[in-house]
């Protein structure tokens, strides 16, 4: 395959040429964007959800573990009280206070039962020993000291206040195991029957050390803990590390990771970098259990769900891609046939044999296209016939507006003037009637200049004045620049006719208090043009006039009011407004508001 053929093949499948490829690209893009959005949103939601729930369970797990360890310490304390709170131990303790070297062996032998009872009082007590201020160390015969030790087993004297759990250290015996000492300073008071716990090392006479096996303490903590919710356990005292009880030999975190638990709180969760530190107080002591659990461990169950989510997204993407290609291919086949039919219509070679026979939406579209084609052909012929008819209809429009009685009465009056040899009056009336008819017809056009519309009204008023002895005073107030502006024809004469017939009652020869006056005002107030017919007649029934304006109901035969309004709305749109105001025998106003369009569009070109 040459490069030219390859380029032609690639160009054949460009998205700009095939709707199938376009729809595939569009659908794939939308699906991928939607899936990415859903994936991101679901991951954020699931992460927060799993983290919140896992953290709550880890807090509950740490609390239950701390409670179990508190119970163990309470049991040890209770056994200590049972064993050392006797008169027998008091007597032995009084000997410890004043023991000399020669009495050591005898006293240590007498203390064997007591030390053994303390040793077996709880499972993870590895050893028990007593140190005295006289430098003696009393221990079980089965255990041998590795080195000599001091009164506090190498611990700071000020760190021992009452019953104190000391930091983990190496056992002073030959096994050299890691132990967690519980230091109990004891003192002898003459006025009591028992030995009591001293407040400090200085006030004590001897110190009882219960050495807890650090490995057994760790196993104990993890026995009561849920493995999936435990991180690394640590025993802390006022924020200081007492013992590392983590399951594996992990590296100890920096010292600034551990925080003291506030005095008034029994539990606290602190967010660290990529981890959470959960603190729970053990009893009423400053001792607390710390669970340092990583974020990955809290979200371990989320990783499995994420894997399934990614797999599901991939399957959905592949399914939609294949489905889109198949559906697009089916659609484009029918669309190609429709395009051929449209081209045939354009080239005037279309026939009904090109209709798709399928019953789906494209088939319906094909049938609608054929029906539209047939309808258009019929309408083209109909339009040709209607163009001629429209001209004739427009000519008839004005004729339909003329009150037949007005025409008959005018002709009859002219006849009477001629018969009476009033030839000048008859001639003037014929001239005004001719002007009235000629301007009104306007050669079938819809638009007329304001000056011609005013002349049309003037011709009508002149005719009426000839008939009624020149009673009507007609004036106008129109800016010169608006006289050539074109408006819809025959919109002022019907309103003037209403003023004469109903305002002045001249049709029935009634008398009138003042000279009948009609004034036409036209002014511009962008974006509107206002036309006003003002008379001093008997007034307007505004409610009735408004009803006639919008519904055409004409109880008193108001000439053409609804017709004027309908024609204005048809030509200018719904923004047209006709309003009324009335002060009888002083000022009655019919105001027309139409859009001021300049230059006015050629209405006849648009409609012919």
C-alpha positions, 0 to 999 in steps of 0.5 A: 500500500502506497502512502497516498492510498494509506492517507486516503484510507485514513481520511475515509475514517476521519471523525469529520466525515463519519457520524459513526466515528463521531458518535463513538468519539463523543460517547466514549469521551462522555462515558470516560469523563463520567466514569472518571468523575464517578470514580473520583467522587466514589473514591473520595466518598468511600475513603471518607466512609471507610476511614470514619468507620475503620477509625471508630472501630479502631477506637473501640478496639483500643478502648476495650484492650485498655479496659482489659489491661486495666482489669489485669492491673486491678487484679494484680493490685488486689492480690498485692493487698491480699498478700501484703495487707496481713499482720504476718507480712507486717511483722516480716516487714518490721524485720526488713527495716532493721535487718543486718547482714547476719539476719539476711539469710534467715529473713529472705528464707522467711519471705519466700512464701510471700514472694512466691505468692506474689509471683503466682498472683498473675500470669505475666508476673515474671519475678517479685523482689523487695529492696530495702534502704539497708541495701538488702535485696530479697528474692526467691531462691530459684532466681539468681541476681545477675548483678548487684542492684540499688534501692530503685533498680536503677530508676530515678527516685522521683519517678516513683510515687505510690504504685508506679509502672516504670519503663521497660528494662532488663531483668536484674536476674540471670535470664536478662529478660525484658520486664516492666517493673511495678514499683510499690514503695512501702512504709511501716507505721507504728500506730497501724496494724498493716504495711501501707504504700508510701507516697515517695521513695524518701518516705518509704522503708522498702520497695516491692517490685513486681516484674511483668514479663514484657512479651507476655504483656504484649501477647495479652494486649493482642489477645484482646485486640482485633488484629485488623484494627490494631497498629502498634501498641505502646504503654505511655505514662504522661506521654513518655514511653513505658513499653513497646507492645507492638506485634512486630519488631518495628522501628520506634517512632520519634518521641514527638509522635507520643502525646500526653493525654489531657487530665480530663479526657479518658480517650483521644484520637490525634491525626498524625502524618499518614497515621492516627494515634489513639490514646486510652487512659488505663484506670485513674492513672496517668498511664495510657495505652497508645495505638499507632495505626497507619492510614493504609491499615485503616483503609486496607479493605478499601483497596480491594473494593477499588480493584473491583471498581476499576475492573467494573469501569473497564468492563463498562467502558468496553461494553459501551464502546462496542455497543456504540460502534454497533448502534452507530453503524446501524444508524448510519446505513439508514442515514446514508439513504436519507441523505441520498433522498434529500440530495434527490429532492435538491436535484429534483430527481426524487420519487417515492420509491426512495422511502425507507421501509423500516418501522423505526424512527428513521423509517418514520422520518423517511415517510415524513420527508416524503410527506413533506415533499408532497406537501411542499409541492402542493403549497408551492402551487397554492402560493402561486394562486394566493399571491394574486388573491392577496392583492385583491384581498388587500384592496377589499380590506379598506372597503370592508372598513367603510360604513355603508351608511356613511357612503350612502348618506354622503352620496345622498347629500351630494345629490341633494346639493346638486339638486339644490344647485349648490354645485360648489359644496357638491364639488368639494364633497366629491373631492373630499370623498375621492381623497378619502377613498384614494388615500384609504385604498393606498394602492393595496399597500399596508403602510402609509405616511402619517401625513397621508393618514392625517389627510385621510382623517381630514377628508373624513372630517370635512365630509362630516362638516359638510353634512352637519353645518361645519360643527367640528373643529379639527386640529393636529399636533405632529412634529415635522420630522414624523410626518413622513414616518410610515405607519399602518393605514386606517388606524386613526379614522375609525377612532375619529368616527367613534368620537363624532358618532358617540362623543358628539352625537352628530349622527342623530342631530343632537345638540351640544354644549360647546364647539365639538373639537377633535385633536390628533397628537403624534409624538415619539418617546423611544422606543415607542411612537404614540398616537392620540385622538383627543375630543371634548365629547360626552366621554368614554365608558372605559370598561366597555371600550376595553371589553370591545377592544379585546373581545370584539363585543360591540354593544353600541356598535363602536366602529372598528375599535377591535379591528384596529387593535387586531391589525396593529397586533398582527403587524407590530406584535403583542407590544401594541397598547391602546389605552383610554382616559376620559373627562366628559365634555373636557378631554377624552383620550384614546392613545395608541402605543406602537414600537418606533421602528426606523427605518421601518421594514418593508412589510410588503416585501416580507409578505409578498 
